[in-house]
Amino acid sequence: MQDGFGLKVVKLGENGVTEKDILVHDAHCMDNTLQLKLALMEGPDFPVALGVIRDVEAPTYDDAVNAQIEEVAAKKKYHNFQELLMTNDIWEVK
């Protein structure tokens, strides 16, 4: 069950705990706070969470990095080394 910002192991029927008090996990929630707490539970005080902990549509790290590179490259005035050399003042050494 949720206990403030943390988790707490309880038994149904003890200390007035009912099914309504039990935390229900939503693997499709975009906020990963609870999902991380479940993934980090360790024994012997907590059970080990098994199954699908997080199932959301989100870009992979690789896709996000590639999109960022494409966005920056689109703003550049040059796209190769030759163009880079031609973007500044040019002089001839004799």
Sine and cosine of phi, psi and omega as CSV:
sin_phi,cos_phi,sin_psi,cos_psi,sin_omega,cos_omega
0.00,0.00,0.41,-0.91,0.00,-1.00
-0.99,0.17,0.70,-0.71,-0.01,-1.00
-0.79,-0.62,1.00,-0.02,-0.10,-1.00
0.92,0.38,-0.84,-0.54,0.05,-1.00
-1.00,-0.09,0.06,1.00,-0.02,-1.00
-0.91,-0.42,-0.17,-0.99,0.03,-1.00
-0.88,-0.47,0.44,-0.90,-0.03,-1.00
-0.62,-0.79,0.71,-0.71,0.03,-1.00
-1.00,0.09,0.79,-0.62,0.02,-1.00
-0.71,-0.70,0.25,-0.97,0.09,-1.00
-0.88,-0.47,0.72,-0.69,0.04,-1.00
-0.84,0.54,0.70,-0.71,0.05,-1.00
1.00,-0.05,-0.39,0.92,0.02,-1.00
-1.00,0.05,0.68,-0.74,0.04,-1.00
0.82,0.58,0.54,0.84,0.06,-1.00
0.97,0.24,0.23,0.97,0.00,-1.00
-0.97,0.26,0.81,-0.58,0.01,-1.00
-0.89,-0.46,0.05,-1.00,0.03,-1.00
-0.87,0.48,-0.50,0.87,0.01,-1.00
-0.91,0.41,-0.40,0.92,-0.02,-1.00
-0.99,0.11,-0.31,0.95,-0.08,-1.00
-0.96,0.28,0.70,-0.72,0.00,-1.00
-0.95,0.31,0.75,-0.66,0.06,-1.00
-0.95,-0.31,0.84,-0.55,-0.07,-1.00
-1.00,0.04,0.69,-0.72,0.07,-1.00
-0.90,-0.43,0.96,-0.27,-0.05,-1.00
-0.92,0.38,-0.27,0.96,-0.05,-1.00
-1.00,-0.09,0.03,1.00,0.01,-1.00
-0.93,0.36,0.77,-0.64,-0.03,-1.00
-0.94,0.35,-0.51,0.86,0.05,-1.00
-0.97,0.26,0.88,-0.48,-0.11,-0.99
-1.00,-0.04,0.20,0.98,-0.05,-1.00
-0.85,0.52,-0.82,0.58,-0.02,-1.00
-0.92,0.40,-0.62,0.79,0.00,-1.00
-0.88,0.48,-0.64,0.77,0.04,-1.00
-0.92,0.39,-0.65,0.76,0.02,-1.00
-0.88,0.48,-0.66,0.75,0.02,-1.00
-0.91,0.42,-0.66,0.75,-0.02,-1.00
-0.92,0.39,-0.47,0.89,-0.05,-1.00
-1.00,-0.05,0.03,1.00,0.03,-1.00
-0.90,0.43,0.69,-0.73,0.00,-1.00
-0.73,-0.69,0.52,-0.85,0.07,-1.00
-0.97,0.24,0.23,-0.97,0.09,1.00
-1.00,0.05,-0.16,0.99,-0.06,-1.00
-0.97,0.25,-0.47,0.88,-0.03,-1.00
-0.82,-0.57,0.47,-0.88,0.13,-0.99
-0.96,0.27,0.34,-0.94,0.05,-1.00
-1.00,0.03,0.81,-0.58,0.00,-1.00
-0.96,0.26,0.80,-0.60,0.01,-1.00
-0.86,-0.51,0.44,-0.90,0.04,-1.00
0.98,-0.20,-0.33,-0.94,-0.03,-1.00
-0.99,0.15,0.90,-0.43,0.01,-1.00
-1.00,-0.07,-0.60,0.80,-0.01,-1.00
-0.63,-0.78,0.77,-0.63,0.01,-1.00
-0.59,-0.81,1.00,0.09,-0.02,-1.00
-0.80,-0.61,0.43,-0.90,0.08,-1.00
-0.99,0.10,0.92,-0.40,0.00,-1.00
-0.45,-0.89,0.47,-0.88,0.03,-1.00
-0.92,0.39,0.53,-0.85,0.10,-1.00
-0.96,0.29,0.28,-0.96,0.03,-1.00
-0.85,0.53,-0.69,0.72,-0.02,-1.00
-0.88,0.48,-0.70,0.72,0.03,-1.00
-0.90,0.44,-0.65,0.76,0.00,-1.00
-0.91,0.42,-0.65,0.76,0.02,-1.00
-0.91,0.41,-0.70,0.71,0.01,-1.00
-0.89,0.45,-0.63,0.78,0.04,-1.00
-0.90,0.43,-0.63,0.78,0.02,-1.00
-0.91,0.41,-0.66,0.75,0.02,-1.00
-0.90,0.44,-0.69,0.72,0.02,-1.00
-0.89,0.45,-0.64,0.77,0.00,-1.00
-0.90,0.44,-0.70,0.72,0.01,-1.00
-0.93,0.36,-0.66,0.75,0.00,-1.00
-0.89,0.45,-0.57,0.82,0.00,-1.00
-0.92,0.38,-0.42,0.91,-0.01,-1.00
-1.00,0.04,-0.22,0.98,-0.05,-1.00
-0.95,0.30,0.52,-0.85,0.05,-1.00
-0.99,0.10,-0.21,0.98,-0.03,-1.00
-0.71,-0.70,0.46,-0.89,-0.05,-1.00
-0.81,-0.58,-0.06,1.00,0.07,-1.00
-0.50,-0.86,0.07,-1.00,-0.09,-1.00
-0.90,0.43,-0.66,0.76,0.00,-1.00
-0.87,0.50,-0.71,0.70,0.03,-1.00
-0.90,0.44,-0.60,0.80,0.05,-1.00
-0.88,0.48,-0.70,0.71,0.00,-1.00
-0.89,0.46,-0.54,0.84,-0.06,-1.00
-1.00,0.09,-0.05,1.00,-0.04,-1.00
-0.99,0.15,-0.31,0.95,-0.04,-1.00
-0.94,-0.33,0.04,-1.00,0.07,-1.00
-0.85,0.52,0.64,-0.77,-0.02,-1.00
-0.91,-0.41,0.68,-0.74,0.06,-1.00
-0.68,-0.73,0.35,-0.94,-0.03,-1.00
-0.92,-0.40,0.77,-0.64,0.03,-1.00
-0.99,-0.12,0.83,-0.56,0.00,-1.00
-0.93,-0.38,0.00,0.00,0.00,0.00
